[in-house]
Amino acid sequence: MAKFFGWKGPAPHTSPKRARKHLSADALYGVLRARFEQFHDARGDGVSLSLADVALSALAMFLLKDPSLLAFDARRHDRNMKNVFGIQRVPSDTQMREVLDELDPLEMRAAFNDVFRQLQRGKVLESFVFHEGSYLIAMDGTGYFSSQKVHCDACLQKVNSTTGEITYSHQMLGACLVHPDRREVIPLAPEPIVKADGQVKND
């Protein structure tokens, strides 16, 4: 099971002091910023709002548990955004939607891998071993968009057998490493649920 998700065994020995440094919030935010700065920006050159700032702002919104983009918008002039997350300029709710809508979701996988690599390096994964070198993985499918009017070529389709009305949606499979003795979980990169080419049924 561990091999299926790409982990190939224990990392080389890392001292506790060094591990703590690489697993600090500042270090992990730095790792993510470095990755976000490599993302392809569909807007081209000459933009005043960096894609890295937009992606980090989206992360901050979830970490701070803001209920909506509009609620997060009130933090645009909060100095803690720069001091804690390293965000130079916080986007408005409209800017965040427009920029992130053009981002290829597959690029986010590299960010998950970067953080996972830091956890491996810091020997965090060892405490998640459940039985004979194997891990427990909790998985669930979820939907994050649904509409009977707005849709795209990548949408899944569900047809009402009575009315023939079509509901369009986007769904994904989420997975986390878990352990019954730990409160923390380690999220793995989500996988979109899509229709395979030439297939009628959803994958």
C-alpha positions in Angstrom: 0.0 0.0 0.0 2.8 2.4 0.9 4.5 1.6 -2.5 1.3 2.4 -4.3 1.5 6.0 -3.1 5.1 6.4 -3.9 6.9 6.0 -0.6 9.9 3.7 -0.9 11.0 3.3 2.7 12.6 5.1 5.6 14.6 8.3 4.9 18.2 8.6 5.9 18.8 9.4 9.6 18.0 13.0 10.4 18.9 14.6 13.7 15.9 15.9 15.8 17.2 19.5 15.6 17.5 19.4 11.9 14.2 17.6 11.5 12.4 20.3 13.5 13.9 23.0 11.4 12.7 21.4 8.1 9.2 20.8 9.6 8.6 24.3 11.1 5.8 26.3 9.6 8.2 28.8 8.1 10.2 26.1 6.4 7.1 24.4 5.0 5.6 27.7 3.7 9.0 28.4 2.1 8.9 25.0 0.4 5.4 25.7 -0.9 6.3 29.2 -2.1 9.3 27.8 -4.0 7.0 25.3 -5.7 4.2 27.8 -6.4 6.8 30.1 -8.1 7.4 27.3 -10.6 3.7 27.0 -11.6 2.8 28.1 -15.1 1.1 31.5 -15.0 -1.5 31.6 -17.9 -1.6 35.4 -17.5 1.9 35.8 -19.0 4.5 38.5 -18.0 3.9 41.9 -16.5 1.3 41.0 -13.9 1.5 42.9 -10.5 0.0 40.0 -8.5 2.2 36.9 -8.4 0.7 33.4 -8.8 2.7 32.4 -5.7 0.9 35.0 -3.6 -2.5 33.9 -4.9 -1.8 30.2 -4.2 -0.4 31.0 -0.7 -3.4 33.2 0.0 -5.7 30.3 -0.9 -3.7 28.1 1.5 -3.9 30.7 4.2 -7.7 31.0 3.8 -8.1 27.3 4.6 -5.6 27.2 7.4 -7.3 30.2 9.0 -10.7 28.5 8.4 -12.4 31.5 6.8 -15.9 30.5 5.7 -15.6 32.1 2.2 -13.5 34.0 -0.2 -15.4 37.1 0.7 -14.6 36.6 4.4 -10.9 36.2 3.6 -11.0 39.4 1.6 -11.2 41.3 4.9 -7.6 40.2 5.6 -6.1 41.9 2.5 -4.4 44.5 4.6 -3.5 42.2 7.6 0.3 42.4 8.1 0.2 38.9 9.5 -0.3 37.6 5.9 3.2 38.8 5.2 4.8 38.0 8.5 3.3 34.5 8.9 2.8 33.2 5.3 5.2 35.4 3.4 2.5 36.8 1.2 3.5 40.1 -0.4 0.1 41.0 -1.7 -3.2 39.4 -0.8 -5.6 39.1 -3.8 -9.2 40.2 -3.6 -11.8 37.4 -3.8 -12.4 38.1 -7.5 -8.7 38.0 -8.3 -8.3 34.7 -6.4 -11.1 33.1 -8.4 -9.8 34.4 -11.8 -6.2 33.4 -11.2 -6.8 30.0 -9.7 -9.4 29.0 -12.2 -6.7 29.0 -14.9 -4.3 26.9 -12.8 -3.8 23.3 -14.0 -4.8 21.2 -10.9 -2.1 18.6 -11.9 0.6 21.1 -11.0 -0.6 21.0 -7.3 0.6 17.4 -7.1 4.2 18.6 -7.0 3.4 20.7 -3.9 2.0 17.7 -2.1 5.1 15.7 -3.0 7.3 18.5 -1.7 5.7 18.5 1.8 5.5 14.7 1.9 9.3 14.6 1.2 9.9 16.9 4.1 7.9 14.6 6.4 9.8 11.6 5.1 13.1 13.5 5.7 12.0 14.4 9.3 11.0 10.7 10.0 7.4 11.7 10.7 6.1 8.8 8.6 7.6 6.3 11.0 5.0 7.2 13.6 2.2 6.4 11.1 3.3 2.8 10.5 0.3 0.7 11.5 1.1 -3.0 10.9 4.2 -4.7 9.5 5.5 -1.7 7.7 2.1 -0.8 6.2 -0.1 2.3 6.6 -3.7 3.0 7.0 -5.2 5.2 4.3 -8.7 6.8 4.7 -10.3 7.6 1.3 -13.5 9.3 0.3 -15.0 10.8 -2.8 -16.4 14.3 -2.6 -18.0 16.9 -4.9 -16.9 20.5 -5.1 -19.0 21.8 -7.9 -22.5 21.1 -9.2 -24.8 22.9 -11.6 -27.6 22.3 -14.0 -26.6 25.2 -16.2 -22.9 25.9 -15.9 -20.6 23.2 -17.2 -17.4 22.5 -19.1 -15.9 19.6 -21.2 -14.4 18.0 -18.0 -17.7 17.9 -16.1 -19.3 14.6 -15.0 -22.9 14.3 -16.0 -25.9 12.8 -14.1 -29.1 12.4 -16.0 -32.4 12.4 -14.1 -34.3 9.3 -15.3 -37.7 10.9 -14.9 -37.2 14.4 -16.3 -34.0 13.9 -18.5 -32.5 16.9 -16.8 -28.7 16.9 -16.7 -26.7 17.8 -13.6 -23.0 18.7 -14.2 -20.4 18.3 -11.5 -16.8 18.0 -10.5 -15.7 15.4 -8.0 -12.5 14.0 -6.6 -11.1 11.2 -4.5 -9.3 12.4 -1.4 -6.9 10.3 0.7 -5.0 10.7 4.0 -2.5 8.7 6.0 -4.1 8.1 9.4 -3.2 6.3 12.6 -5.6 5.4 15.4 -3.2 6.8 18.1 -2.6 10.1 16.3 -4.8 13.2 16.0 -2.9 14.4 12.9 -3.4 13.1 9.4 -1.2 13.5 6.3 -3.2 14.4 3.2 -2.1 13.0 -0.1 -2.7 14.6 -3.5 -6.3 14.4 -4.5 -7.3 12.6 -7.7 -10.0 14.0 -10.0 -12.9 11.6 -10.8 -13.3 11.9 -14.6 -14.8 10.1 -17.6 -12.2 8.2 -19.5 -11.9 9.0 -23.2 -14.6 7.2 -25.2 -16.4 6.1 -22.0 -20.0 7.0 -21.1 -19.8 6.0 -17.4 -17.9 8.1 -14.8 -14.6 6.6 -13.8 
